[in-house]
């Protein structure tokens, strides 16, 4: 019986990835966030390059309104992993909460150049430009929209409408 239970736990560990990180995420999302953060700090102390744990810690900082820590962490992650979609979305959430759009604009721009085949990066860049009320947002949106080949899939007479904050 004991061998069977051990085998089952080993299979669960393989299927679910990192159990400590998953437990920490559960704590952050539905339990005591600080307990989840403490668990993540233990994981990161043992494995400083654990990307999944670092991303979960970023989520903790966002949910706890630790804006400085969240911004700093996502900036560091994007220096190492400039095309990591989860880190980019975390930085975008941070920008939406703080109103500081410049770092996320640079991050989406950088990711778009490093991975030009990833169309969502360009689409999110347009969105961030609009949210930042960038004075060239409309022109950039049209330029980027052309690279997304949106027009080629639209019926004749269809127009794209954007709402711009003036």
Backbone torsions as a table, in degrees:
resi	resn	phi	psi	omega
1	UNK	NA	-45.2	-178.9
2	UNK	-61.7	-42.9	178.3
3	UNK	-60.9	-39.2	-179.5
4	UNK	-65.8	-42.3	178.3
5	UNK	-65.0	-43.0	179.2
6	UNK	-62.0	-43.1	177.9
7	UNK	-61.0	-42.1	179.4
8	UNK	-63.9	-42.5	178.4
9	UNK	-64.7	-37.7	177.9
10	UNK	-64.7	-40.7	178.8
11	UNK	-66.1	-40.6	177.8
12	UNK	-62.9	-41.9	180.0
13	UNK	-60.2	-42.8	179.4
14	UNK	-67.4	-44.1	-176.2
15	UNK	-69.8	-34.7	-174.1
16	UNK	-100.1	3.5	178.0
17	UNK	79.0	-119.2	-173.5
18	UNK	-102.8	102.0	-174.6
19	UNK	-59.9	-36.7	179.8
20	UNK	-64.6	-41.1	-179.8
21	UNK	-68.1	-40.8	178.6
22	UNK	-64.6	-40.2	176.5
23	UNK	-63.5	-42.3	178.9
24	UNK	-61.5	-42.5	178.2
25	UNK	-61.6	-40.6	178.5
26	UNK	-62.6	-42.3	178.2
27	UNK	-63.0	-42.9	-178.7
28	UNK	-64.5	-40.7	-174.3
29	UNK	-84.4	-29.1	-172.8
30	UNK	-137.7	-4.6	-176.0
31	UNK	-123.2	-128.8	178.8
32	UNK	-98.2	107.7	-177.1
33	UNK	-55.0	-40.0	-178.5
34	UNK	-65.2	-34.4	176.9
35	UNK	-64.8	-41.6	176.5
36	UNK	-63.1	-43.4	179.2
37	UNK	-63.3	-41.3	178.5
38	UNK	-62.6	-41.1	178.0
39	UNK	-63.7	-41.7	178.3
40	UNK	-64.0	-37.7	178.0
41	UNK	-63.4	-37.9	176.2
42	UNK	-63.7	-44.1	178.7
43	UNK	-61.9	-44.8	-177.6
44	UNK	-70.2	-28.1	175.8
45	UNK	-66.7	-40.3	178.8
46	UNK	-77.0	-33.8	-177.8
47	UNK	-134.1	81.6	-175.3
48	UNK	-59.6	-23.0	-178.5
49	UNK	-95.8	15.6	-177.4
50	UNK	-75.0	99.5	-175.6
51	UNK	-63.6	-42.3	-178.6
52	UNK	-61.2	-40.9	178.7
53	UNK	-67.3	-40.3	179.7
54	UNK	-65.2	-40.9	177.6
55	UNK	-64.0	-40.3	178.2
56	UNK	-65.3	-36.5	177.2
57	UNK	-65.7	-37.2	174.6
58	UNK	-60.0	-42.9	177.2
59	UNK	-60.8	-41.5	177.5
60	UNK	-58.3	-47.5	-178.6
61	UNK	-62.2	-40.2	177.4
62	UNK	-63.2	-48.4	-177.4
63	UNK	-65.2	-27.0	-178.6
64	UNK	-94.2	3.3	-179.7
65	UNK	61.9	33.3	174.0
66	UNK	-91.0	75.2	-169.9
67	UNK	-63.0	-44.5	-179.4
68	UNK	-60.0	-47.5	-178.8
69	UNK	-64.0	-42.0	180.0
70	UNK	-63.1	-48.1	179.7
71	UNK	-60.8	-44.0	179.3
72	UNK	-63.0	-44.5	-178.2
73	UNK	-65.4	-48.2	179.6
74	UNK	-63.8	-36.1	176.5
75	UNK	-61.8	-44.8	178.2
76	UNK	-63.7	-42.6	179.2
77	UNK	-62.3	-41.6	-178.0
78	UNK	-73.2	-22.4	171.9
79	UNK	-65.2	-41.0	-179.0
80	UNK	-82.8	-37.2	-174.2
81	UNK	-130.1	72.4	-171.3
82	UNK	-65.3	-15.0	179.9
83	UNK	-112.2	14.8	179.1
84	UNK	-74.0	113.1	-173.3
85	UNK	-61.4	-41.5	-179.3
86	UNK	-64.8	-39.0	177.2
87	UNK	-67.6	-38.9	177.2
88	UNK	-62.7	-43.8	178.1
89	UNK	-65.9	-36.7	175.8
90	UNK	-62.4	-43.4	178.0
91	UNK	-64.4	-37.8	178.3
92	UNK	-64.6	-42.5	177.3
93	UNK	-61.9	-41.7	177.7
94	UNK	-59.7	-44.5	-179.8
95	UNK	-63.1	-41.2	179.7
96	UNK	-63.1	-35.5	-179.2
97	UNK	-77.7	-33.3	-175.0
98	UNK	-100.3	-18.1	-176.0
99	UNK	79.4	5.5	179.8
100	UNK	-95.5	90.8	-172.3
101	UNK	-87.6	-19.0	-174.1
102	UNK	-57.5	-47.4	-179.7
103	UNK	-61.9	-36.5	-179.3
104	UNK	-75.0	-33.0	174.7
105	UNK	-60.8	-46.1	178.7
106	UNK	-63.8	-38.7	-179.2
107	UNK	-65.6	-46.2	178.6
108	UNK	-65.7	-39.5	178.5
109	UNK	-61.4	-47.3	-179.9
110	UNK	-61.8	-46.1	180.0
111	UNK	-63.0	-38.2	178.9
112	UNK	-63.1	-37.0	179.6
113	UNK	-75.5	-37.7	-178.3
114	UNK	-75.4	-27.8	-179.7
115	UNK	-133.7	71.2	-174.7
116	UNK	-63.0	-18.7	178.9
117	UNK	-80.0	-9.4	-179.3
118	UNK	-90.3	89.7	-176.9
119	UNK	-58.8	-36.1	179.9
120	UNK	-59.0	-29.1	179.2
121	UNK	-62.1	-42.5	179.4
122	UNK	-69.6	-37.9	179.3
123	UNK	-64.8	-43.2	178.0
124	UNK	-68.1	-30.3	175.4
125	UNK	-62.8	-43.5	177.7
126	UNK	-60.1	-46.1	-179.8
127	UNK	-60.0	-45.5	-179.1
128	UNK	-65.3	-37.7	176.7
129	UNK	-60.1	-43.8	179.3
130	UNK	-65.0	-43.6	179.7
131	UNK	-64.0	-33.7	-179.8
132	UNK	-78.9	-5.6	-176.6
133	UNK	55.9	39.4	178.6
134	UNK	-61.7	134.6	-175.4
135	UNK	-67.8	-18.3	176.9
136	UNK	-106.1	15.0	-175.4
137	UNK	-58.1	-45.3	-177.2
138	UNK	-62.6	-46.3	179.6
139	UNK	-64.0	-43.9	178.8
140	UNK	-63.9	-37.8	179.3
141	UNK	-63.1	-42.4	178.7
142	UNK	-65.5	-42.4	179.0
143	UNK	-63.2	-47.7	-179.7
144	UNK	-69.7	-39.1	177.9
145	UNK	-57.5	-37.2	178.0
146	UNK	-64.0	-36.6	179.6
147	UNK	-74.0	-19.3	178.1
148	UNK	-83.1	-6.8	178.7
149	UNK	57.4	38.1	179.2
150	UNK	-66.6	-42.9	-175.5
151	UNK	-60.3	-33.1	-177.0
152	UNK	-68.7	-17.4	-179.0
153	UNK	-104.0	0.6	-177.7
154	UNK	-95.6	150.5	175.5
155	UNK	-72.9	154.9	178.9
156	UNK	-58.7	133.0	178.7
157	UNK	93.5	-9.4	179.0
158	UNK	-77.7	138.7	178.2
159	UNK	-124.5	148.0	175.4
160	UNK	-93.2	130.6	179.9
161	UNK	-112.9	130.7	175.2
162	UNK	-120.3	146.1	176.0
163	UNK	-103.0	120.0	-178.2
164	UNK	-109.4	135.2	176.5
165	UNK	-80.7	118.2	-178.0
166	UNK	-98.9	NA	NA
